[in-house]
Amino acid sequence: MHQTDTKPNILTHDEMVCIRDFAVLPMMLTIVENNLRQIESSTYSLKKLYIEATQSLMNLIHSDLVRTKKALKESNIKVWEDDRLDSAIHYLLHLPRI
């Protein structure tokens, strides 16, 4: 019998962080967008400042998401949303063979 050496797919710390960020950042962006809409319709005395700060935060989240997707692609790791049950979102993960 021929035995093949197969190594388990072990993720680095950075890859695990990218996978987590891939799931979390879009949710964060949605929350911040909802907050922006609430701020825009509010009567806060510092409304303009809050709007600018919120837009800056949205830009940072978007930049992080772009960087995360690029890092996953470079590592040949594919992550996609599989299922939504109640408030839980399930993701599928495809790792490259080593």
C-alpha positions as CSV (number, residue, x, y, z in Angstrom):
1,M,0.0,0.0,0.0
2,H,1.1,3.5,-0.8
3,Q,0.9,5.9,2.0
4,T,0.7,9.6,1.3
5,D,2.0,12.4,3.5
6,T,-0.8,14.7,4.1
7,K,-0.3,17.7,6.4
8,P,-3.3,19.2,8.1
9,N,-4.4,22.6,7.0
10,I,-3.2,24.8,9.9
11,L,-4.1,28.4,9.9
12,T,-1.7,31.1,11.0
13,H,-2.8,33.6,13.6
14,D,-3.1,36.3,10.9
15,E,-5.2,34.0,8.7
16,M,-7.6,33.4,11.6
17,V,-7.8,37.1,12.3
18,C,-8.6,37.7,8.6
19,I,-11.4,35.1,8.7
20,R,-12.9,36.7,11.9
21,D,-12.6,40.1,10.3
22,F,-14.3,38.9,7.1
23,A,-17.3,37.9,9.2
24,V,-17.3,40.8,11.7
25,L,-16.5,43.9,9.6
26,P,-19.6,43.8,7.4
27,M,-21.8,43.6,10.5
28,M,-19.9,46.5,12.0
29,L,-20.4,48.5,8.8
30,T,-24.1,47.9,8.9
31,I,-24.4,49.0,12.5
32,V,-22.4,52.2,11.9
33,E,-24.5,52.9,8.8
34,N,-27.7,52.6,10.9
35,N,-26.2,54.8,13.5
36,L,-25.4,57.4,10.8
37,R,-29.0,57.5,9.7
38,Q,-30.1,58.0,13.3
39,I,-27.6,60.8,13.8
40,E,-28.7,62.5,10.5
41,S,-32.3,62.6,11.7
42,S,-31.4,63.7,15.2
43,T,-31.2,67.1,16.8
44,Y,-27.8,66.7,18.4
45,S,-26.0,70.0,19.0
46,L,-22.8,68.4,17.6
47,K,-24.6,66.6,14.8
48,K,-22.1,67.7,12.1
49,L,-19.2,66.4,14.2
50,Y,-20.9,63.1,14.9
51,I,-21.7,62.6,11.2
52,E,-18.1,63.3,10.1
53,A,-16.7,61.0,12.8
54,T,-19.2,58.2,11.8
55,Q,-18.3,58.6,8.1
56,S,-14.6,58.4,9.0
57,L,-15.3,55.2,10.9
58,M,-17.2,53.8,8.0
59,N,-14.2,54.6,5.7
60,L,-11.8,52.8,8.1
61,I,-14.1,49.7,8.3
62,H,-14.4,49.6,4.5
63,S,-10.6,49.9,4.1
64,D,-10.1,47.1,6.6
65,L,-12.6,44.9,4.8
66,V,-10.9,45.5,1.4
67,R,-7.5,44.6,3.0
68,T,-9.0,41.5,4.7
69,K,-10.5,40.2,1.4
70,K,-7.2,40.8,-0.4
71,A,-5.2,38.9,2.3
72,L,-7.7,36.0,2.1
73,K,-7.4,35.9,-1.6
74,E,-3.6,35.9,-1.5
75,S,-3.7,33.0,1.0
76,N,-6.2,31.2,-1.3
77,I,-8.7,31.0,1.6
78,K,-12.3,31.2,0.6
79,V,-15.0,32.2,3.1
80,W,-18.7,32.6,2.2
81,E,-21.9,33.0,4.1
82,D,-23.8,29.7,4.3
83,D,-26.8,30.2,6.5
84,R,-28.6,32.6,8.7
85,L,-30.5,31.1,11.6
86,D,-32.2,33.6,14.0
87,S,-29.3,36.0,14.9
88,A,-26.5,33.6,14.0
89,I,-24.7,33.6,10.6
90,H,-22.9,30.5,9.6
91,Y,-19.9,30.6,7.2
92,L,-18.2,28.0,5.0
93,L,-14.5,28.0,4.7
94,H,-12.3,26.5,2.0
95,L,-8.6,26.2,2.7
96,P,-5.9,25.5,0.2
97,R,-4.3,22.1,0.3
98,I,-0.8,22.0,1.6
